[in-house]
Amino acid sequence: MKCSQCLPVLFVLAAPALSLGDYYTCSNDVPNEIGAMYRTDEGDNLVETFGESVLSYPIYQTFDSKGELYVADYGNGKIQRFSADGTYLGVFAENLGQMGSIQFLPDGSLLSARYEGGPILHFAENGLRLPDFVSNTGLNRHGQMAVDSSGNVYVCSWVENTILWYDPAGNPLGVFSDLASSGIEGVVGMLFDANGDMYVSEYLTYKIKKLDANGSYLGDVFSTNGECEYLSYDSAGNLLVPQFFNNLVERYDPAGNLLGTALEAPGPYLTIAGPETFAPSSVSIRRGRLESGNVGSLVNVDGDALRVCKFIVPNQVIPPVEVEVSGLTTNLSPSHLNFYLSSRMVHSGAFRQEVVMVRADGTPSTTVRRADSLSGSTKTVALYADVPSNFVTVDGLVRARYLIRQTGPASVSAWCHEADQASWTIVP
């Protein structure tokens, strides 16, 4: 799989604070052990180059839930971190040997499958090395990893023509698909679709094939024009297929129709998809009333806030105000789903803000992970779905609620609550 030419890596990103559909491409000059990252906009125009001083043969990359870029640096045996604008954030983990694909789990921890086979390494969000997720897969030459909507982990071998799978704790579930028995050879890339079926890329035959949710062979989807590597989606849900020796990445619709060339570069090597950020599409009042604002008030931090104001007197009880914020996505089976809300509260009594995500069945969840940050009087709440697919309806609706509730005596004063930005981040 390695060769003596440059090996770029395409990454499709829709990251916070950047344009939806930006591409991140990793290029390697293998003989000189030089690597670099390229950011290209949705029109395939080069925007910037970064990482040249720290990367050597980067082989795989992915984004965390905050939109930071993690790069498996094969040449240095490290996982390197960058912000979405290319700022180097340092080494996440090192002394790792031959790095292969990396993959975040729904709990925010990171897996790394060694290129040559053996263990699947496991890291906490802060880079702390955890016990191996899998001590030894028994496979030779790991390919792309994938995680399904239940958190199960899949890893393939392009030498042994099989896909193994593991539960979210790393316990083996056996052989997901014996590719060789279906005449499939040299699978490098795997990618789930919205129905839970899996695309696989057959490197030497130039074909994209499909397995059902049980690992059974469904048939060929389409043929590409070259050696096809790791797979990803673009921001519109089309497939991006890198071709190793043709020096390009082609874009296909889900039915396999060629839409054109997404990127021309000296030897695309592999590709994966990054997060998409989208704004609310509607706001509804479940209890109480708003003083001012609408869904547009939540799109940007611009002073046009969703606002609740009251004038209260001693011992007055203020009725709760509960707001539901909804958004729409085309990704029905995400691997990550996060909700963010920035707000400001000024008061002289005891009030509490509660923020929850709403499951597809309409019930609020109490099991999502939460992180709060404070900047001046502005508080940002981040919620991370435990099982992301449970929070997306069949129509692609996602919902969150926030509640402002009085918890104690109030003095003679006005109190005010403002919510000035809400968004979702979703990862295929």
C-alpha positions in Angstrom: 0.0 0.0 0.0 2.9 2.4 0.6 4.8 3.8 -2.4 7.5 6.3 -3.1 5.3 9.1 -4.3 3.4 11.8 -2.4 0.3 10.4 -0.6 -2.4 13.1 0.1 -5.3 12.5 2.4 -8.6 14.2 1.8 -10.7 15.3 4.8 -14.2 16.8 4.4 -15.1 19.2 7.1 -18.0 21.4 8.1 -16.4 22.8 11.2 -17.5 25.5 13.7 -16.4 29.0 12.5 -15.5 27.7 9.0 -17.4 27.2 5.8 -19.5 24.1 5.4 -17.8 21.7 3.1 -14.2 22.7 3.6 -11.8 19.9 2.7 -8.7 19.0 4.6 -6.1 17.2 2.6 -3.0 15.5 3.9 0.0 15.2 1.5 3.1 13.2 2.1 6.5 13.2 0.4 7.4 9.8 1.6 11.1 9.6 0.6 11.8 12.9 2.3 9.5 12.2 5.2 7.6 15.5 4.8 3.9 16.0 5.4 1.5 18.9 5.2 -2.2 19.7 5.6 -4.1 21.6 2.9 -7.5 23.2 3.5 -9.6 23.6 0.4 -13.0 25.3 0.3 -16.2 23.8 -1.0 -15.4 25.0 -4.5 -12.1 23.0 -4.4 -10.0 26.2 -4.1 -6.8 25.9 -1.9 -7.2 28.2 1.2 -4.2 27.4 3.3 -1.3 25.0 4.0 -0.2 24.0 7.5 1.6 21.4 9.6 4.8 21.2 7.5 7.1 21.7 10.5 5.6 18.8 12.6 4.2 16.1 10.3 6.0 13.2 8.7 3.8 10.8 6.7 0.4 11.6 8.2 -1.9 8.6 7.3 -5.3 9.3 8.8 -7.3 12.1 10.5 -10.5 12.8 12.2 -12.3 15.6 14.2 -13.4 15.6 17.8 -16.7 17.0 19.0 -15.2 20.5 19.4 -14.0 20.6 15.8 -10.3 20.0 16.5 -8.4 18.0 14.0 -6.5 14.8 15.1 -3.9 13.5 12.7 -2.3 10.0 12.8 1.3 10.8 12.1 2.7 7.5 10.9 6.2 8.8 10.3 6.6 10.2 13.8 4.5 7.6 15.7 2.3 10.4 17.1 -1.3 11.7 17.1 -1.0 15.4 16.4 -3.7 18.0 17.1 -4.7 21.1 15.1 -7.5 23.6 15.3 -9.8 23.8 12.4 -8.0 27.0 11.2 -4.7 25.1 11.1 -3.2 26.3 14.4 -0.9 23.5 15.8 -2.2 22.5 19.3 0.5 20.0 20.1 1.0 16.2 20.5 -2.0 14.3 21.8 -0.1 10.9 22.1 3.3 9.7 21.1 5.7 6.7 20.9 2.9 4.8 19.2 4.9 3.1 16.4 3.2 2.5 13.0 0.0 4.6 13.2 -3.1 3.5 11.3 -6.7 4.8 11.3 -8.1 6.6 14.3 -11.7 6.9 15.4 -13.6 8.7 18.1 -16.1 6.8 20.2 -19.4 8.4 21.3 -18.0 8.9 24.9 -15.2 11.2 23.4 -12.4 8.7 23.8 -10.1 7.9 20.8 -9.2 4.6 19.2 -6.1 3.9 17.1 -5.7 0.7 15.1 -2.0 -0.1 14.4 -1.3 -0.1 10.6 0.6 -3.5 10.8 -2.1 -5.2 12.9 -2.1 -6.2 16.6 -3.9 -4.0 19.2 -6.4 -1.2 19.0 -5.1 1.4 21.3 -7.4 3.5 23.5 -7.0 7.1 24.8 -9.0 9.3 27.1 -10.1 12.8 25.9 -7.0 14.3 27.6 -4.6 11.9 25.8 -4.1 9.6 28.7 -3.4 6.0 27.5 -6.1 3.7 28.6 -6.0 -0.1 28.6 -6.0 -1.4 25.0 -9.5 -1.5 23.6 -8.5 -4.7 21.9 -5.2 -6.4 22.9 -4.8 -8.1 19.6 -7.3 -8.3 16.7 -5.3 -11.1 15.1 -5.5 -9.3 11.8 -2.7 -8.3 9.5 -2.8 -4.7 8.0 -5.7 -2.9 9.5 -7.8 -0.7 7.2 -10.4 1.9 8.1 -12.4 1.6 11.4 -16.1 2.4 11.7 -18.6 2.9 14.5 -22.3 2.1 14.2 -25.2 3.9 15.9 -25.0 1.6 18.9 -21.3 2.3 19.5 -20.1 -1.0 18.1 -16.6 -0.8 16.5 -15.6 -2.4 13.2 -12.2 -3.0 11.8 -11.2 -4.6 8.5 -8.0 -6.2 7.1 -7.2 -5.7 3.4 -4.8 -8.6 3.6 -7.0 -11.2 5.3 -10.3 -10.0 3.7 -12.4 -10.0 6.8 -14.3 -7.5 9.1 -14.3 -8.0 12.8 -16.6 -6.2 15.2 -16.6 -5.3 18.9 -19.1 -4.0 21.4 -18.6 -0.5 22.9 -16.5 -2.0 25.7 -14.1 -3.8 23.3 -15.6 -7.3 23.8 -15.3 -9.3 20.6 -18.6 -10.0 18.7 -16.9 -12.2 16.1 -16.7 -11.9 12.4 -19.0 -9.3 11.0 -18.3 -10.3 7.4 -16.1 -13.0 5.8 -15.4 -10.9 2.7 -13.5 -13.7 1.0 -16.5 -16.0 1.0 -18.4 -13.4 -1.1 -15.4 -13.0 -3.5 -14.5 -9.6 -2.0 -10.7 -8.9 -1.7 -8.5 -6.1 -0.5 -11.1 -4.0 1.3 -9.5 -0.9 2.8 -12.4 1.5 3.4 -15.7 1.1 5.3 -18.6 3.6 5.7 -22.1 3.2 7.0 -25.1 4.7 5.2 -28.2 6.2 6.7 -29.9 2.8 6.7 -27.2 1.0 8.6 -25.8 -0.8 5.5 -22.1 -0.5 4.8 -20.1 0.6 1.8 -16.7 -1.1 1.3 -14.0 -0.1 -1.1 -12.2 -2.9 -2.9 -8.8 -1.5 -3.6 -7.5 -3.5 -6.5 -10.7 -4.0 -8.5 -11.6 -0.3 -8.3 -15.1 -1.2 -7.0 -17.4 0.1 -4.2 -19.5 -2.7 -2.9 -22.2 -2.9 -0.2 -23.0 -5.1 2.8 -26.2 -5.1 4.8 -26.5 -4.4 8.5 -25.7 -8.1 9.2 -22.6 -8.2 7.1 -24.1 -10.0 4.1 -23.0 -9.1 0.6 -25.6 -7.0 -1.2 -23.7 -6.5 -4.5 -21.6 -4.0 -6.4 -22.7 -0.3 -6.2 -20.4 1.2 -8.8 -16.9 1.0 -10.3 -14.4 3.8 -9.9 -11.5 4.8 -12.1 -8.6 3.7 -9.9 -7.4 2.1 -6.7 -10.0 3.2 -4.1 -9.0 3.9 -0.5 -10.9 5.0 2.6 -14.3 6.4 2.1 -16.1 9.5 3.3 -19.2 11.8 2.7 -19.1 15.4 1.5 -21.4 18.0 3.2 -24.2 17.1 0.8 -24.1 13.3 1.6 -22.3 12.3 -1.6 -19.5 9.7 -1.5 -15.9 10.8 -1.8 -13.6 8.1 -3.2 -9.8 8.7 -3.3 -7.8 7.0 -6.1 -4.3 6.3 -5.0 -2.4 6.3 -8.3 -4.8 8.5 -10.3 -4.0 11.5 -8.1 -7.6 12.5 -7.6 -10.7 12.1 -5.5 -14.0 11.5 -7.3 -17.4 12.4 -6.0 -20.4 9.9 -6.5 -24.0 10.2 -5.4 -25.3 7.4 -3.2 -26.6 5.5 -6.2 -23.1 5.4 -7.7 -23.4 8.1 -10.4 -20.2 10.0 -11.0 -20.6 13.7 -10.2 -17.1 14.8 -11.0 -13.7 15.3 -9.5 -13.7 16.7 -6.0 -9.9 17.2 -5.7 -6.9 16.7 -7.9 -3.7 16.2 -6.0 -0.5 14.1 -6.3 -1.9 10.7 -5.1 -4.9 10.8 -2.8 -4.5 8.2 -0.1 -7.5 8.1 2.1 -10.5 10.1 3.2 -13.0 10.5 6.0 -15.7 12.9 7.0 -15.7 15.6 9.6 -18.4 17.4 11.6 -21.2 19.5 10.2 -22.5 22.5 12.2 -26.0 23.7 11.6 -28.2 26.4 13.2 -31.7 26.1 14.7 -34.7 26.0 12.3 -37.5 26.8 14.8 -38.2 27.9 18.4 -41.4 27.0 20.3 -42.5 28.0 23.8 -43.6 25.1 25.9 -44.3 27.2 29.1 -44.3 30.9 30.0 -43.6 33.6 27.4 -40.7 35.3 25.8 -40.2 39.1 26.0 -38.6 39.2 22.5 -36.7 37.2 19.9 -37.2 34.3 17.5 -35.1 31.6 15.8 -32.9 34.2 14.1 -31.9 35.5 17.6 -30.1 32.2 18.2 -28.0 32.0 15.0 -25.1 34.4 15.9 -23.7 36.1 19.0 -24.7 39.6 17.7 -26.8 41.2 20.5 -30.1 40.1 18.9 -30.9 37.6 21.7 -33.8 35.5 22.7 -34.9 37.4 25.8 -37.1 36.9 28.9 -37.5 39.9 31.2 -39.6 40.4 34.3 -40.0 43.0 37.0 -40.5 41.2 40.3 -41.4 42.2 43.9 -40.4 40.6 47.2 -41.5 37.0 47.6 -43.1 36.9 44.1 -43.0 33.6 42.4 -42.0 33.8 38.7 -43.6 31.1 36.4 -41.0 28.9 34.6 -40.2 29.6 31.0 -39.4 26.6 28.8 -38.2 26.9 25.2 -37.7 24.1 22.7 -35.1 24.7 19.9 -35.3 22.5 16.9 -33.0 21.8 13.9 -33.0 19.7 10.8 -30.3 17.3 9.4 -30.0 14.8 6.6 -27.8 12.5 8.7 -30.1 10.1 10.4 -27.4 7.8 11.9 -24.7 10.1 13.2 -21.7 8.9 15.2 -21.7 12.1 17.3 -24.4 14.7 18.0 -23.8 17.7 20.2 -25.9 20.7 21.2 -24.5 24.1 22.3 -26.2 27.0 23.9 -24.7 30.3 25.0 -26.7 32.5 27.4 -26.5 35.3 29.9 -28.6 35.7 33.1 -28.7 38.8 35.3 -30.9 38.6 38.4 -31.1 39.4 42.1 -32.9 36.2 43.2 -32.3 32.5 42.9 -32.9 31.2 39.4 -31.7 28.1 37.6 -31.2 27.2 34.0 -31.7 23.7 32.8 -30.7 22.4 29.3 -31.5 19.0 28.0 -31.5 17.2 24.6 -34.7 15.5 23.5 -34.9 12.0 22.1 -36.6 11.1 18.9 -39.6 9.8 20.9 -40.0 13.2 22.5 -38.7 12.4 26.0 -35.9 14.5 27.5 -32.6 12.7 28.2 -30.8 12.7 31.5 -27.9 10.6 30.3 -26.1 12.9 27.9 -22.6 14.2 28.9 -22.4 17.9 29.7 -19.6 20.5 29.8 -20.0 24.1 30.9 -17.7 27.1 30.2 -18.0 30.7 31.5 -16.7 33.8 29.8 -17.6 37.0 31.7 -21.4 36.8 32.2 -21.9 34.4 29.3 -22.3 30.7 30.0 -22.0 28.1 27.3 -23.5 24.7 27.8 -22.3 21.8 25.6 -24.4 18.5 25.5 -23.0 15.3 24.0 -25.6 12.6 23.0 -24.9 9.1 24.5 -26.5 7.2 21.5 -26.7 9.9 18.8 -29.1 8.1 16.5 -31.7 8.0 19.4 -32.0 11.8 19.1 -32.8 12.1 15.4 -36.3 11.5 14.1 -37.0 9.7 10.8 -37.6 13.2 9.4 -34.1 14.4 10.5 -35.5 16.6 13.4 -33.2 17.2 16.4 -34.4 19.0 19.5 -33.2 20.6 22.7 -35.0 22.4 25.6 -33.9 25.0 28.1 -35.8 26.0 31.2 -35.5 29.0 33.4 -36.9 28.3 36.8 -37.0 30.3 40.1 -35.5 28.4 43.0 -35.7 30.9 45.9 -36.9 34.4 47.1 -36.6 37.3 44.7 -35.8 40.9 45.6 -37.3 44.1 44.1 -35.4 44.1 40.8 -35.7 43.2 37.2 -34.2 39.9 36.1 -33.2 39.0 32.6 -32.2 35.9 30.7 -30.8 36.1 27.2 -29.9 33.2 24.9 -27.8 34.4 22.0 -26.4 31.4 20.2 -27.5 27.8 19.7 -26.1 25.1 17.3 -25.7 21.5 16.7 -22.6 19.6 15.6 -23.1 16.3 13.9 -20.6 13.7 12.6 -21.5 11.0 10.1 
